[in-house]
Amino acid sequence: MVNHKLRNSLIIKTVGVEFLDQHNELLRYVFQVTNKILEDSGYEEGEIIRTKRPILERADVIGWFNKDQLISQISIYPCKVNIHGKTYKMGGLTGVGTYPEYANLGLMNDLIKVGLENMKSKGQTISYLYPYSVPYYKRKGWEIMSDHLTYVIKDSQLPKPVDLPGYVERLPVNHKDIIITYNQFAKTNHGALIRGSFEWEEYWRWENEEERHAAVYYDQQSQPKGYVLYWISGDVFNIKEMIYLNMESQKGLWNFISAHYSMVNTVKGNIYKNDPLAFLMEDSQITQTIRPYFMARIVDVKAFLLKYPFQYSSTQPFHFKITDPLAEWNNGIFGIRWVNKDKFQVLNDPIGDSVEVDIRTLTAMLMSYRSPSYFYKIERLKTTLDTLRILEDIIPEEQPYFSDYF
């Protein structure tokens, strides 16, 4: 292991495109991305390097250097997400890695601190990440905010076709109607990523082009109302994502899937929120597995609260007492006082009852991953019963949907 005296000779700075080769070399080493994986994903030799250049140009990449050698880094994608109907700037944390000989020197902790400062300065009041270690990121202030549910349906359990006024067309996965449908969905589904061309490229980055198929449901007026992204391997119909704007389109897409009855034995799919699929099926004894998916953390409590769509309920003032292990500006008092039903203030005064939470609990609660009563029950939230009822009333209930990966 590196002598700790070396720590003082290391420098932290922005990773520019001139370090593209070192950036990719570090990522490939840390995540063990082999040539075989790249080939299976449809990349030709050298192509992955070219596709990563726009990321390095667009993202905020910070690294530790030993002289001119990049040894540790993080990347922060500038994204936008829907949080209960409000569009928030979000810093997508990814590309986290350190060469093993430089481990246990606190390098990553310092990079994350700088990353949080950069996010705050750019108005990215919340951050998402896919965790390689849930306990590690919990210690840094992130918390689980969404789930990934997988299901397996036998061919005999597929829904029976129903008569509908619309129709389904198979189309390329980049067809404009898929983009239009997702945009409508993202605007009305809490937690969802607002996808631009960059986000769609990331969405498909590790998928083999030969295994990408799409089917779009159109209503009676020929307007796209839902789609399914899928591939067929052997006797399995694999659903990458199913998006629908109403129940008619959901039924229409299942009509399309069930039409493969003679071709497949099993349907396997993914859901990224608490969707009652089994309840909606005639045969509800399907196999479902749920696991935590993405994590989130509020970067700037005051700025986040000022935009948050609390539901007014003639509430009394109260104040949050927040603790944050890394973002010092979040430690302290944040009072909430309503001016009228359409406006509230965020003050630094301890007005009303206290609500004591850490940054993880505050994030998961305001993202509606779990309710205030749940956190109160497990002793991660301290307040009076009257204020607990206020929190239950003013925080929207819809759980997050997030199906992307970066």
Backbone hydrogen bonds, N-H to C=O, Kabsch-Sander energy under -0.5 kcal/mol:
donor,donor_aa,acceptor,acceptor_aa,energy
2,V,101,E,-1.7
6,L,3,N,-2.0
7,R,4,H,-1.2
8,N,5,K,-0.9
9,S,6,L,-1.8
10,L,6,L,-0.6
10,L,7,R,-1.1
11,I,65,F,-2.1
13,K,63,G,-2.5
15,V,61,V,-2.7
16,G,14,T,-0.8
19,F,16,G,-2.1
20,L,17,V,-1.8
23,H,19,F,-2.8
24,N,20,L,-2.4
25,E,21,D,-2.3
26,L,22,Q,-2.4
27,L,23,H,-1.9
28,R,24,N,-2.7
29,Y,25,E,-2.0
30,V,26,L,-2.7
31,F,27,L,-2.7
32,Q,28,R,-0.6
33,V,28,R,-1.2
34,T,32,Q,-0.9
38,L,34,T,-2.0
39,E,35,N,-2.6
40,D,36,K,-2.6
41,S,37,I,-1.3
42,G,39,E,-1.6
43,Y,38,L,-2.5
47,E,44,E,-2.1
48,I,44,E,-0.6
50,R,46,G,-1.4
51,T,47,E,-2.3
52,K,48,I,-1.3
53,R,49,I,-0.9
53,R,50,R,-0.6
56,L,52,K,-2.1
57,E,53,R,-2.0
58,R,54,P,-2.1
59,A,55,I,-3.4
60,D,76,I,-2.5
61,V,59,A,-0.9
62,I,60,D,-0.5
62,I,74,I,-2.2
63,G,13,K,-2.7
64,W,72,S,-2.4
65,F,11,I,-3.0
66,N,69,Q,-2.6
67,K,65,F,-0.8
68,D,66,N,-0.5
69,Q,66,N,-1.7
70,L,68,D,-0.6
71,I,64,W,-2.7
72,S,64,W,-1.2
73,Q,97,G,-2.4
74,I,62,I,-2.2
75,S,94,T,-2.9
76,I,60,D,-1.3
77,Y,92,G,-2.7
79,C,77,Y,-0.9
79,C,90,M,-3.0
81,V,88,Y,-2.3
82,N,192,A,-2.4
83,I,81,V,-0.6
83,I,86,K,-3.3
84,H,82,N,-0.6
86,K,83,I,-1.7
88,Y,81,V,-2.8
88,Y,86,K,-0.6
90,M,79,C,-3.0
91,G,126,I,-2.3
92,G,77,Y,-2.7
92,G,90,M,-0.7
93,L,91,G,-0.9
93,L,128,Y,-2.5
94,T,75,S,-2.8
97,G,73,Q,-2.2
97,G,95,G,-0.5
99,Y,71,I,-2.4
102,Y,99,Y,-2.4
103,A,100,P,-1.6
105,L,102,Y,-0.6
110,D,106,G,-1.6
111,L,107,L,-2.2
112,I,108,M,-2.6
113,K,109,N,-1.8
114,V,110,D,-2.3
115,G,111,L,-2.6
116,L,112,I,-2.6
117,E,113,K,-2.1
118,N,114,V,-2.5
119,M,115,G,-2.5
120,K,116,L,-2.5
121,S,117,E,-2.2
122,K,118,N,-1.3
123,G,120,K,-1.5
124,Q,119,M,-2.7
125,T,89,K,-0.5
125,T,123,G,-1.4
126,I,89,K,-1.0
127,S,297,R,-2.3
128,Y,91,G,-1.1
129,L,295,M,-2.0
130,Y,93,L,-0.5
137,Y,133,S,-1.9
138,K,134,V,-2.1
139,R,135,P,-1.7
140,K,136,Y,-0.7
141,G,138,K,-1.4
142,W,137,Y,-2.6
143,E,296,A,-2.5
145,M,294,F,-2.5
146,S,294,F,-1.3
148,H,291,R,-3.0
149,L,147,D,-0.5
149,L,271,I,-3.5
150,T,148,H,-0.5
150,T,289,T,-2.9
151,Y,269,G,-1.9
152,V,287,T,-2.4
153,I,267,V,-2.9
155,D,265,N,-2.1
157,Q,154,K,-1.7
158,L,155,D,-0.9
167,Y,218,Y,-2.0
169,E,216,V,-2.3
171,L,214,A,-1.9
175,H,172,P,-1.8
178,I,175,H,-1.2
179,I,175,H,-1.5
180,I,176,K,-2.7
181,T,177,D,-2.0
182,Y,178,I,-2.5
183,N,179,I,-2.4
184,Q,180,I,-2.0
185,F,181,T,-2.3
186,A,182,Y,-3.3
187,K,183,N,-1.6
188,T,184,Q,-0.6
188,T,185,F,-1.2
189,N,185,F,-0.6
189,N,186,A,-0.5
190,H,188,T,-0.5
191,G,82,N,-4.2
192,A,189,N,-1.7
194,I,80,K,-3.1
195,R,193,L,-0.9
200,W,196,G,-2.2
201,E,197,S,-2.0
202,E,198,F,-2.1
203,Y,199,E,-2.1
204,W,200,W,-1.5
205,R,201,E,-0.5
205,R,202,E,-0.8
207,E,204,W,-2.1
211,E,208,N,-2.0
212,R,209,E,-1.3
213,H,211,E,-0.6
213,H,230,Y,-1.5
214,A,171,L,-0.7
215,A,228,V,-1.9
216,V,169,E,-3.1
217,Y,226,G,-2.9
218,Y,167,Y,-3.3
219,D,223,Q,-2.3
222,S,219,D,-2.2
225,K,217,Y,-2.9
226,G,217,Y,-0.9
227,Y,243,I,-2.7
228,V,215,A,-2.2
229,L,241,E,-2.8
230,Y,213,H,-2.2
231,W,238,N,-1.9
233,S,231,W,-0.5
233,S,236,V,-2.1
236,V,233,S,-2.0
237,F,266,T,-2.7
238,N,231,W,-3.0
238,N,236,V,-0.8
239,I,237,F,-0.5
239,I,268,K,-3.5
240,K,229,L,-2.5
240,K,238,N,-0.7
241,E,229,L,-1.3
243,I,227,Y,-2.7
245,L,225,K,-3.0
250,Q,246,N,-1.5
251,K,247,M,-2.4
252,G,248,E,-2.3
253,L,249,S,-2.3
254,W,250,Q,-1.8
255,N,251,K,-2.1
256,F,252,G,-1.7
257,I,253,L,-2.3
258,S,254,W,-2.8
259,A,255,N,-1.2
260,H,257,I,-1.9
261,Y,258,S,-1.7
263,M,260,H,-1.9
264,V,260,H,-1.7
265,N,235,D,-3.0
266,T,235,D,-1.8
267,V,153,I,-2.8
268,K,237,F,-2.4
269,G,151,Y,-2.0
270,N,239,I,-0.6
271,I,149,L,-3.0
275,D,273,K,-2.4
277,L,275,D,-2.2
280,L,276,P,-1.5
280,L,277,L,-0.6
281,M,277,L,-1.0
281,M,278,A,-0.7
284,S,282,E,-0.8
286,I,284,S,-1.7
287,T,152,V,-1.8
289,T,150,T,-2.9
291,R,148,H,-1.7
293,Y,146,S,-2.9
295,M,129,L,-2.9
296,A,143,E,-2.8
297,R,127,S,-1.9
299,V,125,T,-2.4
300,D,125,T,-1.2
304,F,300,D,-2.6
305,L,301,V,-2.9
306,L,302,K,-2.3
307,K,303,A,-0.9
307,K,304,F,-0.6
308,Y,304,F,-0.9
308,Y,305,L,-0.7
310,F,308,Y,-2.0
311,Q,394,I,-2.9
312,Y,310,F,-0.8
318,F,336,I,-1.6
319,H,353,D,-2.6
320,F,334,F,-2.6
321,K,355,V,-2.7
322,I,320,F,-0.6
322,I,332,G,-2.6
323,T,357,V,-1.0
328,E,326,L,-1.2
330,N,327,A,-2.0
331,N,328,E,-1.6
332,G,322,I,-1.9
334,F,320,F,-2.3
335,G,347,L,-3.4
336,I,318,F,-3.5
337,R,335,G,-0.5
337,R,345,Q,-1.9
339,V,343,K,-2.3
340,N,343,K,-1.8
343,K,340,N,-1.2
345,Q,337,R,-3.2
347,L,335,G,-2.6
347,L,345,Q,-0.6
351,I,349,D,-2.1
353,D,317,P,-0.8
355,V,319,H,-2.4
356,E,382,K,-2.6
357,V,321,K,-1.9
357,V,355,V,-0.6
359,I,323,T,-2.1
362,L,358,D,-2.5
363,T,359,I,-2.1
364,A,360,R,-2.4
365,M,361,T,-2.4
366,L,362,L,-2.7
367,M,363,T,-2.1
368,S,365,M,-1.1
369,Y,364,A,-2.3
370,R,364,A,-1.0
375,F,371,S,-1.8
376,Y,372,P,-2.4
377,K,373,S,-2.3
378,I,374,Y,-2.0
379,E,376,Y,-1.2
380,R,375,F,-3.0
381,L,375,F,-0.9
382,K,356,E,-1.8
383,T,381,L,-0.5
388,L,384,T,-2.2
389,R,385,L,-1.9
390,I,386,D,-1.5
391,L,387,T,-2.5
392,E,388,L,-2.1
393,D,389,R,-1.7
394,I,390,I,-2.2
395,I,391,L,-1.7
401,Y,190,H,-2.5
402,F,272,Y,-1.0
